[in-house]
Amino acid sequence: MTQPTPSRFPVPPVDSLPEDIRSRLLTVQEKSGFIPNVFLTLAFRPDEFRAFFAYHDALMDKDGGLTKAEREMIVVATSSANQCQYCVIAHGAILRIRAKNPLIADQIA
């Protein structure tokens, strides 16, 4: 596993984290090839990490209604409106994969 880049916020070693958080981070790394720094920073506070992902999962992994691609479209549009370039890029990448459309994230953002 690669070491995270230096951060002005505390970033705990993945090996020192509670098992549920370590497992979630390693799953993200397996799927994407890296662990986003924002996840590592959140992991410094396990209760907040768990709350964030519980909220994420409740919104993004829910059955019925919108597709996962449509949900990512909403996140990309909201991120753009909030001028959060980090989120536009991260969720735009996910949207391109889920929508199988290389231009859609740019069009929405």
C-alpha positions as CSV (number, residue, x, y, z in Angstrom):
1,M,0.0,0.0,0.0
2,T,1.3,3.4,-0.9
3,Q,1.8,6.1,1.8
4,P,-0.6,9.0,1.7
5,T,0.7,12.4,0.6
6,P,1.6,14.8,3.4
7,S,-1.4,16.6,4.8
8,R,-2.0,19.6,7.1
9,F,-4.7,17.4,8.8
10,P,-3.9,14.3,10.8
11,V,-3.9,11.2,8.6
12,P,-3.8,7.9,10.6
13,P,-2.0,4.9,9.2
14,V,-4.5,2.5,7.7
15,D,-3.1,-0.4,9.7
16,S,-4.0,1.5,13.0
17,L,-7.7,2.0,12.1
18,P,-10.7,-0.1,13.4
19,E,-11.4,-3.1,11.3
20,D,-14.6,-1.8,9.7
21,I,-12.9,1.4,8.6
22,R,-9.8,-0.3,7.4
23,S,-11.9,-2.7,5.4
24,R,-13.9,0.1,3.8
25,L,-10.7,2.0,2.8
26,L,-9.0,-1.1,1.4
27,T,-12.1,-1.9,-0.7
28,V,-12.0,1.7,-2.1
29,Q,-8.3,1.3,-2.8
30,E,-8.9,-2.1,-4.5
31,K,-11.6,-0.6,-6.8
32,S,-10.0,2.7,-7.6
33,G,-6.2,2.0,-7.1
34,F,-5.9,4.6,-4.3
35,I,-7.5,5.9,-1.2
36,P,-8.8,9.5,-1.5
37,N,-7.1,11.8,1.0
38,V,-10.5,13.1,2.2
39,F,-11.3,9.5,3.3
40,L,-8.0,9.2,5.2
41,T,-8.6,12.5,6.9
42,L,-12.1,11.5,7.9
43,A,-10.8,8.2,9.3
44,F,-8.9,10.2,11.9
45,R,-12.3,10.6,13.6
46,P,-13.9,7.1,13.3
47,D,-17.4,8.2,14.5
48,E,-17.6,10.9,11.9
49,F,-16.2,8.6,9.2
50,R,-18.9,6.0,10.0
51,A,-21.6,8.7,10.0
52,F,-20.4,10.1,6.7
53,F,-20.5,6.7,5.0
54,A,-23.8,5.8,6.6
55,Y,-25.3,8.9,5.0
56,H,-23.5,8.3,1.7
57,D,-24.8,4.7,1.6
58,A,-28.4,5.7,2.5
59,L,-28.5,8.2,-0.4
60,M,-26.3,6.5,-3.0
61,D,-26.9,2.8,-2.6
62,K,-30.7,2.9,-2.1
63,D,-32.8,0.6,-4.2
64,G,-35.4,1.9,-6.5
65,G,-36.1,5.4,-7.9
66,L,-33.0,7.0,-9.5
67,T,-30.2,5.0,-11.0
68,K,-26.7,5.3,-9.5
69,A,-25.7,7.3,-12.6
70,E,-28.6,9.7,-12.0
71,R,-27.6,10.1,-8.4
72,E,-24.0,10.9,-9.4
73,M,-25.4,13.5,-11.9
74,I,-27.1,15.3,-9.0
75,V,-23.8,15.2,-7.0
76,V,-21.8,16.6,-9.9
77,A,-24.3,19.4,-10.5
78,T,-24.5,20.2,-6.8
79,S,-20.7,20.1,-6.5
80,S,-20.4,22.5,-9.5
81,A,-23.0,24.9,-8.0
82,N,-21.0,24.8,-4.7
83,Q,-17.8,25.4,-6.7
84,C,-16.1,22.3,-5.1
85,Q,-13.6,21.3,-7.8
86,Y,-12.4,18.3,-5.8
87,C,-16.0,16.9,-5.7
88,V,-16.7,17.7,-9.4
89,I,-13.6,15.8,-10.4
90,A,-14.1,12.8,-8.1
91,H,-17.8,12.4,-8.7
92,G,-17.4,13.2,-12.4
93,A,-15.1,10.3,-12.7
94,I,-17.6,8.0,-11.1
95,L,-20.4,9.4,-13.3
96,R,-18.4,8.8,-16.5
97,I,-18.0,5.1,-15.5
98,R,-21.6,4.6,-14.4
99,A,-23.2,6.5,-17.3
100,K,-20.7,4.9,-19.8
101,N,-20.4,8.4,-21.3
102,P,-17.0,10.2,-21.3
103,L,-18.6,13.7,-21.8
104,I,-21.6,13.7,-19.4
105,A,-19.8,14.9,-16.3
106,D,-18.3,17.9,-18.1
107,Q,-21.6,18.7,-19.6
108,I,-23.3,18.7,-16.3
109,A,-20.6,20.5,-14.4
